Amino acid sequence: MTAIHSKNENDQEYLSKEGFERLKGELKHLKTVKRREIAASLEYARSLGDLSENSEYHEAKSTQESTEARVVELEAILSRAVLITHKVSPLVDLGSTIIVKNHESEQRFTIVGSEEANPMESKISNQSPLGQAFLGRKKGDKINVSTPKGHVEYSIIDIL
């Protein structure tokens, strides 16, 4: 892994290069396009008169607040970002794609940071119970993971 910059190792946000670029793009869009749209909405709403009962104004202010909160959140995430640079390794690490088998099926997971986790895309967080159980393991290891349905045993078939 290659660090972009981080002040406290426990406060790091692990991101793939693609995830980092996606968040940078979102931040740029919010700071330029979205802020201009909100400013235009606020200007229009003010032109309608009495702000106390002006639903357009209140909606624009609400959008402005949520947008500014997301800008602050994205800036914080990006300031703590550590880029995941995956190298094929005999041990599961951040960025590893693994093929595992349990008693029901064979599955493929990629271990990512929490900001990029998406179970629908088989991307699991390194901080999740499943992600933590796989980290540092090797091909052939059997891992027991506690789930809401009980304990599930996984066997690591391959590490890509």
Secondary structure in CASP SS format (residue, H / E / C, confidence):
PFRMAT SS
TARGET T0000
AUTHOR 0000-0000-0000
METHOD secondary structure of the structure
MODEL  1
M C 1.00
T E 1.00
A E 1.00
I C 1.00
H C 1.00
S C 1.00
K C 1.00
N C 1.00
E H 1.00
N H 1.00
D H 1.00
Q C 1.00
E E 1.00
Y E 1.00
L E 1.00
S C 1.00
K H 1.00
E H 1.00
G H 1.00
F H 1.00
E H 1.00
R H 1.00
L H 1.00
K H 1.00
G H 1.00
E H 1.00
L H 1.00
K H 1.00
H H 1.00
L H 1.00
K H 1.00
T H 1.00
V H 1.00
K H 1.00
R H 1.00
R H 1.00
E H 1.00
I H 1.00
A H 1.00
A H 1.00
S H 1.00
L H 1.00
E H 1.00
Y H 1.00
A H 1.00
R H 1.00
S H 1.00
L C 1.00
G C 1.00
D C 1.00
L C 1.00
S C 1.00
E C 1.00
N C 1.00
S H 1.00
E H 1.00
Y H 1.00
H H 1.00
E H 1.00
A H 1.00
K H 1.00
S H 1.00
T H 1.00
Q H 1.00
E H 1.00
S H 1.00
T H 1.00
E H 1.00
A H 1.00
R H 1.00
V H 1.00
V H 1.00
E H 1.00
L H 1.00
E H 1.00
A H 1.00
I H 1.00
L H 1.00
S H 1.00
R C 1.00
A E 1.00
V E 1.00
L E 1.00
I C 1.00
T C 1.00
H C 1.00
K C 1.00
V C 1.00
S C 1.00
P C 1.00
L E 1.00
V C 1.00
D C 1.00
L C 1.00
G C 1.00
S C 1.00
T E 1.00
I E 1.00
I E 1.00
V E 1.00
K E 1.00
N C 1.00
H C 1.00
E C 1.00
S C 1.00
E E 1.00
Q E 1.00
R E 1.00
F E 1.00
T E 1.00
I E 1.00
V E 1.00
G C 1.00
S H 1.00
E H 1.00
E H 1.00
A C 1.00
N E 1.00
P H 1.00
M H 1.00
E H 1.00
S C 1.00
K E 1.00
I E 1.00
S E 1.00
N C 1.00
Q C 1.00
S C 1.00
P H 1.00
L H 1.00
G H 1.00
Q H 1.00
A H 1.00
F H 1.00
L C 1.00
G C 1.00
R C 1.00
K E 1.00
K C 1.00
G C 1.00
D C 1.00
K E 1.00
I E 1.00
N E 1.00
V E 1.00
S E 1.00
T E 1.00
P C 1.00
K C 1.00
G E 1.00
H E 1.00
V E 1.00
E E 1.00
Y E 1.00
S E 1.00
I E 1.00
I E 1.00
D E 1.00
I E 1.00
L C 1.00
END
